[in-house]
Amino acid sequence: MTNSFGSSAFEVTIRKSVKAKYVRIRISEKLGVELVVPIHVTEAKALKFLETKKVWIINHLAKLQIRKSNDSFMLFGVPAEVISKLQQKRLLLSYLTDSCKLHANMLGVTFNKISVKETYNQWGSCSARGNLSFALRLVKYPKEVIDYVVAHEVSHLIVKDHSSSFWKTVESICPNYKVLKKRLR
């Protein structure tokens, strides 16, 4: 569906969600404008909500466009020539392999395998089988930030939740994790 406001027009994808409790708007480079609507809310009410948020949406789309045009390609936190996603994946996987081995040795644990995926809602994950998975977008961050994410996921091999015990484990192998964690936002 196309929505317009003055001279600005934008595409909106409406997605019904069983999990959503409220109507919300998501704006991302990949998905554009998405209106997430709980099952119990009518489309008319959702569109009325959208109508009240048009100025906000247009401002955010403009910010996204500016950010997109100003972004230079970053490789491990350093401006670099643009490379293919396959090359990014290979470089990141190589670095992650070394970092995971180092951090796992520091904790005296082992992991099963490492993978790199195009995820947008999390930086990494640790499965019950000891598989570590990381977001491809980490390749743009400095290595010390990537090391924090590795320390975080490797710590999940010992403590599965985010309790104080977990954060103490992370801190034991990455003492400045609080500073590095903020750099991911």
N, C-alpha and C positions, 0 to 999 in steps of 0.2 A: 504494500500500500504506500502511496506517495502522499506526503503531507507538505503543505506549503505555508509560509509565513512571510508576507511581504514579498520580497524578491528571492527569498531563500526557500528551497525545497529539499526534502530529505526522504529517503526510503525508511519505512518502519516495518520490522518483522514482528508479528504478534505471535507469542508462544504461550499456550495454556500450560499451566504447571500444577501438578498435584501437591508439590511440596511448598509452593509459595503461599504466604499468608496475606500478603499485601501486593497491590499493583506496584510494579517498579520498572524503572527504565535503566537499561544497561547500554552503555556506549563503548564500543571498542573498535580498534582499527580493523580487526578481522571481521567482526559481525555487523558493524555499523550500529544503527539504533534498533534496539530490541525492547519490545514492551512485553514484560513477563506478567501474565495474568493468572491469578488463582482460579481454579475450576469454578468456584461459587460466584465469581464476579462476571456480570454480563459484559459483552463486548461494547455495548453503548456506554456503560460506566467507565470502562477502561479507556475508551476514546475521549470521553469527557476529561478524564485525568490527564491524558496526553495533551489535550488542548490547553490545559492550564500550565503545562511545562514547556511549551514551545520555545520561549525565549531562553530558558535554561539549556534546552537541547541545542539550539543554534549556537549559543556561546561555547558550549563544550565541543561541538563539532569544529568550530573555528580554532579553539585551542589545540585540538587534535591535529588539525591541518597544519598549524604553525609548527608544532612539535615534530611532525612528520617531515616537513621541509627543512627544518634545522638539524635534524638527526644525521650525523655522519655515522658510518658503520664503525662499530667498536668491536675489537677482538681482544678479549682478556683485559678490558678497560683502557685500551690504547686505540686511537683512530687508525684505521687500516683500510686497505682496498676491499671492496665488496667481494666476498667469495660465496660459492654455492652452499646451500644448506647441507649437502652431503659432506663437503669439506669442513664446514663448521662442526658437524656431528662427529667426524673423525678426529678433529683436533681436540674437541671437548672430551670425547671418550678417552683419548690417550691421556689427557691431563687428569681426568677423574680416576682412571685406573690407578695411577701412581698415588694420588691423594687418598683414595679409599684404602689402599694397602697400608699407607703410612698411618692413617688415623685408626684403622682396625688393629694394627700392631700395637699402637699406643694403649689401646683398651684391652688387648689380649683376646680379640674376637675374630671371627672369620665371616665373610659374606659369600653368597652363592654367585651371583652375577650382577653386572652393571649394565644399565641401558640408558639411552638418551631418547627422549620423546618430545614431541611438540605439544606440551601442556601449557595452559594459560592460567590455571587456577591454583597451581602449587609449584613450588621450586624443586621438590624432591619427594620421594616416598621410600618406605622400607616395608617389604612384604613379610608375612609370617614365615615365609620360606627363606628369608635372608637375601632376597633380591633387592638391589638398590636401583632406583630409577630417578633420573634427573631431567629437568626441563632444558631444552635446547637453548632457550633464551639466556641461560646462565653464561653462554660463551661470550656475551658482551660485557660481563662484569670482571673486575680485577680478580686475580687469582686468590687473594686473601678472602674475598667475599665468597668465592666458590668453595674455598676450604671450610668456611663456616657452615655452608649448606651440607658439605660432606660430613663434617663433625656432627652436625645435627642428625643426619640420617644414620650414620654409623652408631651413634649413641642409642638409637632406637633398637639396635640389635641386643642391647642390654635392658633398657627400660622402654616399654612400648607406649607409654602415655607421656604427657607433658607435665608431670609432677615435679616437685622441687628436687627430687632425686635425679630425674632426667636432666634438669638444667645444671645440676652439680656435675653430672657426667660430661655434659657438653663443655662446661667451663674447665674441666680438668684437661681437656685436649685443645681447647680454643678459649684461652683466658679473656680475650677481648670480644667475645661473641655478641655482647649487647650492642656495641658500636657497629659491628659488621652487619648485624641483623637489621639495624635501622637503614643501612645503605641499600637494602633490597626494596624498600618502599618507593 
